[in-house]
């Protein structure tokens, strides 16, 4: 499985960083969205 991930990562090297940044931004928005209602 790790080998397959490395193969895919090497093929999509041009878009890997923007994809990771997008995933981090989505997770951050999700966590913030879940914590906001608890503040009121």
trRosetta pair geometry for C-beta under 8 A, 3 or more apart (Angstrom, degrees):
i j d omega theta_ij theta_ji phi_ij phi_ji
1 4 5.7 -52 -152 33 35 111
1 5 6.6 35 151 -18 65 103
2 5 5.6 -53 -150 35 35 113
2 6 6.4 36 152 -19 66 105
3 6 5.8 -56 -150 37 31 111
3 7 6.5 33 151 -21 65 104
4 7 5.6 -51 -148 33 34 112
4 8 6.4 31 155 -15 66 105
5 8 5.9 -55 -147 39 31 108
5 9 6.1 32 153 -20 65 109
6 9 5.6 -53 -142 38 31 113
6 10 6.3 29 158 -19 64 106
7 10 6.0 -57 -149 36 28 108
7 11 6.5 24 154 -17 63 108
8 11 5.8 -59 -149 37 32 109
8 12 6.2 -7 165 12 68 112
9 12 6.6 -75 -137 54 24 85
9 13 7.0 64 157 -80 60 69
9 16 6.0 59 -151 -108 76 141
10 13 6.2 -4 -156 -50 33 106
12 15 5.3 -55 177 53 95 95
12 16 5.6 124 113 -60 86 85
12 19 7.7 20 140 -3 128 148
13 16 5.6 -36 -139 -3 31 123
15 18 5.7 -61 -161 50 63 107
15 19 5.6 66 143 -28 85 109
16 19 5.8 -62 -149 38 27 112
16 20 6.3 25 157 -18 66 107
17 20 5.8 -54 -145 36 31 109
17 21 6.3 29 157 -16 65 107
18 21 5.6 -55 -143 40 33 111
18 22 6.2 37 156 -22 66 106
19 22 5.7 -54 -148 36 29 113
19 23 6.5 29 154 -18 64 105
20 23 5.7 -54 -149 36 32 111
20 24 6.4 32 153 -18 65 105
21 24 5.7 -53 -147 37 32 111
21 25 6.3 34 153 -20 65 106
22 25 5.6 -53 -146 36 31 112
22 26 6.4 31 155 -18 65 105
23 26 5.8 -53 -147 36 31 111
23 27 6.4 29 155 -16 65 107
24 27 5.8 -56 -146 39 31 109
24 28 6.2 34 154 -21 64 107
25 28 5.7 -54 -146 36 30 113
25 29 6.4 31 155 -18 64 105
26 29 5.7 -54 -147 37 31 110
26 30 6.3 34 153 -21 64 106
27 30 5.5 -52 -147 35 33 115
27 31 6.4 30 156 -17 66 104
28 31 6.0 -55 -146 37 30 107
28 32 6.2 26 157 -13 65 109
29 32 5.9 -57 -143 42 29 109
29 33 6.0 31 157 -21 64 112
30 33 5.7 -58 -145 39 26 112
30 34 6.4 22 157 -17 63 108
31 34 5.9 -58 -149 37 30 108
31 35 6.4 17 158 -11 65 111
32 35 6.0 -64 -145 42 30 103
32 36 6.3 44 157 -39 66 102
33 36 6.0 -39 -142 13 29 117
34 37 7.6 -59 -171 27 31 99
34 38 7.9 23 143 -11 59 112
35 38 5.6 -61 -163 35 50 117
35 39 7.0 54 148 -31 75 101
36 39 6.0 -55 -161 20 39 114
36 40 7.8 22 155 -13 65 102
37 40 6.4 -62 -161 30 43 106
